[in-house]
């Protein structure tokens, strides 16, 4: 296996002198585990440059555009790492993205798990990495090799590392009448009768510019999600309670304990 140092000498990997800006958006507060993990990364990784944090409510694409514009206008860092604030992002996650980044891999995402409503008792965990189907639609990739860099057609922006040149290309291609220098990066809109979020539309546009998108399956992001608990969930868990009661009978332990 070739070391990172060897790749640097060959001019293939992210250079040791390259700096990475972390950009986040939030409603004004973040998950505690997220902040703890970011502090761990910040105090241990010498390649970190600037930290951009913007808060607001409403349309998330507005804040994402402002993060990118600030990155381009206010920093000279080579890479922008965008992370959602309801996740855990660890030092090994950071290192794997950095090691994968080079002149051939200008866009690298982690595997963020979304939670999709299926009219079932629980939300369905779905990896937010996608391949394009024969019908042109984007379909989640549920099976993939462990701890590998794979090419995808789209990914969420929950944990994505992008080279500066990619964002500069987006700015160059922006509609100067309406988007100007600020608003040409992220937008959400209907496409083929479906509503497309700002992250997937960004990927579609990046692909149209000729860029390849990669996901590192070793960067598995834990994503905090909440849902209402009621009778449906209680009834579904009855099967587990019955099993635990049976185990109690076999072992002779008391049945009907307060925690069961």
C-alpha positions as CSV (number, residue, x, y, z in Angstrom):
1,X,0.0,0.0,0.0
2,X,1.4,3.4,-1.0
3,X,1.8,5.9,1.9
4,X,0.3,9.4,1.9
5,X,3.8,10.8,2.0
6,X,4.7,9.0,-1.2
7,X,1.6,10.2,-2.9
8,X,2.5,13.8,-1.9
9,X,6.0,13.5,-3.4
10,X,4.4,12.3,-6.6
11,X,2.1,15.3,-6.7
12,X,-1.0,13.2,-6.6
13,X,-2.5,13.6,-3.2
14,X,-3.7,16.7,-1.3
15,X,-0.6,18.6,-0.6
16,X,0.6,18.9,3.0
17,X,0.6,22.7,2.6
18,X,-3.0,22.7,1.4
19,X,-5.5,24.2,3.9
20,X,-9.1,23.1,4.4
21,X,-11.9,25.5,5.5
22,X,-14.8,23.9,7.4
23,X,-18.1,25.5,6.6
24,X,-21.3,24.9,8.5
25,X,-24.8,26.2,8.6
26,X,-27.2,26.0,11.5
27,X,-30.4,27.5,13.0
28,X,-28.3,29.0,15.8
29,X,-27.6,25.9,17.8
30,X,-25.9,22.5,17.0
31,X,-26.0,19.0,18.4
32,X,-23.5,18.6,21.3
33,X,-21.9,15.5,19.8
34,X,-21.2,17.4,16.6
35,X,-19.5,20.3,18.4
36,X,-17.4,17.9,20.5
37,X,-16.3,16.0,17.4
38,X,-15.4,19.2,15.5
39,X,-13.3,20.4,18.5
40,X,-11.4,17.1,18.4
41,X,-10.7,17.5,14.8
42,X,-9.8,21.2,15.1
43,X,-7.2,20.8,17.8
44,X,-5.5,17.8,16.2
45,X,-5.4,18.4,12.4
46,X,-2.8,20.9,11.2
47,X,-4.4,21.2,7.7
48,X,-7.4,23.0,9.0
49,X,-7.5,26.7,7.9
50,X,-10.6,28.9,8.4
51,X,-13.9,28.0,10.1
52,X,-17.1,29.5,8.6
53,X,-20.3,29.3,10.6
54,X,-23.5,30.9,9.4
55,X,-26.8,30.7,11.1
56,X,-30.3,31.4,10.0
57,X,-33.7,29.8,9.4
58,X,-35.7,29.1,6.3
59,X,-34.1,28.1,3.0
60,X,-30.9,26.1,3.6
61,X,-29.6,26.8,0.1
62,X,-29.3,30.5,0.9
63,X,-27.0,29.8,3.8
64,X,-25.0,27.2,1.7
65,X,-24.4,29.9,-1.0
66,X,-23.2,32.3,1.6
67,X,-20.8,29.8,3.1
68,X,-19.2,29.2,-0.4
69,X,-19.1,32.9,-1.3
70,X,-17.4,33.6,2.1
71,X,-14.9,30.7,1.4
72,X,-14.0,32.1,-2.0
73,X,-13.9,35.8,-1.1
74,X,-12.5,35.7,2.5
75,X,-10.0,32.8,2.5
76,X,-7.3,31.4,0.3
77,X,-7.7,27.8,1.4
78,X,-7.7,25.2,-1.3
79,X,-10.5,23.0,0.0
80,X,-14.0,23.5,1.5
81,X,-15.4,20.8,3.8
82,X,-19.1,21.3,4.4
83,X,-20.6,19.4,7.4
84,X,-24.1,19.3,8.7
85,X,-24.4,20.1,12.4
86,X,-26.6,17.1,13.3
87,X,-23.9,14.5,12.8
88,X,-20.8,13.1,14.4
89,X,-17.7,13.8,12.4
90,X,-14.6,12.1,13.8
91,X,-10.8,12.5,13.3
92,X,-10.7,9.2,11.3
93,X,-13.5,10.6,9.0
94,X,-11.4,13.7,8.4
95,X,-8.2,11.8,7.7
96,X,-9.9,9.5,5.2
97,X,-11.4,12.3,3.2
98,X,-8.1,14.1,3.2
99,X,-6.2,11.0,2.1
100,X,-8.7,10.5,-0.8
101,X,-8.5,14.1,-2.0
102,X,-6.2,14.8,-5.0
103,X,-6.2,16.4,-8.5
104,X,-8.4,13.5,-9.8
105,X,-10.7,13.4,-6.8
106,X,-11.9,17.0,-6.4
107,X,-15.3,16.1,-4.9
108,X,-15.4,13.5,-2.1
109,X,-18.4,12.8,0.1
110,X,-18.9,10.7,3.2
111,X,-21.8,8.4,3.6
112,X,-24.6,10.3,5.4
113,X,-27.7,8.4,6.3
114,X,-30.9,10.2,5.7
115,X,-34.3,9.1,7.3
116,X,-37.1,8.8,4.8
117,X,-40.7,8.7,5.6
118,X,-42.3,5.4,4.2
119,X,-45.6,5.5,6.1
120,X,-44.2,2.8,8.3
121,X,-43.7,2.7,12.1
122,X,-40.1,3.9,11.8
123,X,-38.2,6.1,9.4
124,X,-36.1,4.2,6.8
125,X,-32.3,4.8,7.0
126,X,-31.1,5.6,3.5
127,X,-27.4,6.2,2.5
128,X,-27.4,9.6,0.7
129,X,-25.2,8.5,-2.1
130,X,-26.8,8.0,-5.5
131,X,-26.4,6.5,-8.9
132,X,-28.3,7.5,-12.0
133,X,-30.8,4.9,-13.3
134,X,-31.6,4.1,-16.9
135,X,-34.7,6.4,-16.6
136,X,-32.4,9.3,-15.6
137,X,-33.6,9.2,-11.9
138,X,-31.2,9.1,-9.0
139,X,-31.4,6.0,-6.8
140,X,-29.8,5.4,-3.4
141,X,-26.8,3.0,-3.3
142,X,-27.6,0.5,-0.6
143,X,-24.8,-2.0,-1.3
144,X,-21.2,-0.9,-1.6
145,X,-17.7,-2.2,-0.7
146,X,-16.4,-1.4,2.8
147,X,-13.9,1.4,3.3
148,X,-13.4,2.2,-0.4
149,X,-13.6,5.2,-2.6
150,X,-16.4,4.7,-5.1
151,X,-17.7,6.9,-7.9
152,X,-21.3,8.1,-7.6
153,X,-23.6,10.4,-9.5
154,X,-24.8,12.5,-6.5
155,X,-24.4,12.7,-2.8
156,X,-25.7,14.8,0.0
157,X,-23.8,17.7,1.4
158,X,-23.8,16.4,5.0
159,X,-20.1,15.8,4.8
160,X,-18.5,16.8,1.5
161,X,-15.0,18.0,0.6
162,X,-14.7,20.1,-2.5
163,X,-11.7,21.8,-4.1
164,X,-11.7,25.5,-4.6
165,X,-11.5,25.2,-8.4
166,X,-14.9,23.5,-8.5
167,X,-16.6,26.3,-6.7
168,X,-14.8,28.8,-8.9
169,X,-16.2,27.1,-11.9
170,X,-19.8,27.3,-10.4
171,X,-19.2,31.1,-10.0
172,X,-18.0,31.5,-13.5
173,X,-21.1,29.7,-14.9
174,X,-23.5,31.7,-12.7
175,X,-26.2,33.9,-14.2
176,X,-24.7,37.3,-13.6
177,X,-28.0,39.1,-14.0
178,X,-29.7,37.2,-11.2
179,X,-27.2,35.1,-9.3
180,X,-24.1,37.2,-9.5
181,X,-21.1,36.3,-7.4
182,X,-23.2,35.1,-4.4
183,X,-26.1,32.9,-5.4
184,X,-24.8,30.6,-8.2
185,X,-23.8,27.6,-6.2
186,X,-26.8,26.0,-4.5
187,X,-30.5,26.1,-5.5
188,X,-33.5,23.8,-5.1
189,X,-36.2,23.6,-7.7
190,X,-38.6,21.3,-9.6
191,X,-37.0,19.1,-12.2
192,X,-39.0,16.6,-14.3
193,X,-42.0,17.0,-12.0
194,X,-39.9,16.2,-8.9
195,X,-38.6,18.6,-6.3
196,X,-34.8,18.4,-6.2
197,X,-32.9,19.6,-3.2
198,X,-29.9,21.9,-3.4
199,X,-27.4,19.2,-2.7
200,X,-28.5,16.8,-5.5
201,X,-29.0,19.7,-7.9
202,X,-25.4,20.9,-7.1
203,X,-24.2,17.4,-8.0
204,X,-26.1,17.3,-11.2
205,X,-24.6,20.6,-12.3
206,X,-21.1,19.5,-11.2
207,X,-21.4,16.5,-13.4
208,X,-22.6,18.6,-16.3
209,X,-19.3,20.6,-15.9
210,X,-17.3,17.4,-16.3
211,X,-16.5,16.7,-12.6
212,X,-16.6,13.3,-11.1
213,X,-18.1,12.7,-7.7
214,X,-16.8,10.2,-5.2
215,X,-18.0,8.8,-1.9
216,X,-15.7,7.2,0.7
217,X,-17.6,4.3,2.3
218,X,-15.2,4.3,5.2
219,X,-16.6,7.7,6.3
220,X,-19.9,6.5,7.8
221,X,-21.7,9.5,9.3
222,X,-24.1,9.1,12.2
223,X,-27.0,11.4,11.6
224,X,-29.3,12.5,14.4
225,X,-33.0,12.1,13.6
226,X,-36.1,12.5,15.8
227,X,-39.6,11.1,15.4
228,X,-42.9,11.1,17.4
229,X,-43.4,8.1,19.7
230,X,-47.0,6.8,20.2
231,X,-49.2,3.8,20.2
232,X,-47.9,2.4,16.8
233,X,-44.3,2.3,18.1
234,X,-45.5,0.8,21.5
235,X,-47.4,-1.9,19.7
236,X,-44.5,-2.7,17.4
237,X,-42.2,-3.1,20.4
238,X,-44.6,-5.7,22.0
239,X,-42.7,-8.4,20.1
240,X,-39.5,-7.5,22.0
241,X,-41.3,-7.4,25.3
242,X,-42.7,-10.8,24.8
243,X,-39.3,-12.2,24.0
244,X,-37.8,-10.6,27.1
245,X,-40.6,-12.1,29.2
246,X,-39.9,-15.5,27.8
247,X,-36.2,-15.2,28.6
248,X,-37.2,-14.2,32.2
249,X,-39.3,-17.4,32.5
250,X,-36.4,-19.6,31.3
251,X,-33.9,-18.0,33.7
252,X,-36.3,-17.8,36.6
253,X,-36.0,-14.0,36.9
254,X,-39.0,-11.9,37.9
255,X,-41.5,-11.1,35.2
256,X,-43.0,-7.7,34.8
257,X,-40.1,-5.5,36.0
258,X,-40.6,-1.8,35.8
259,X,-38.1,-1.4,32.9
260,X,-39.7,-4.0,30.7
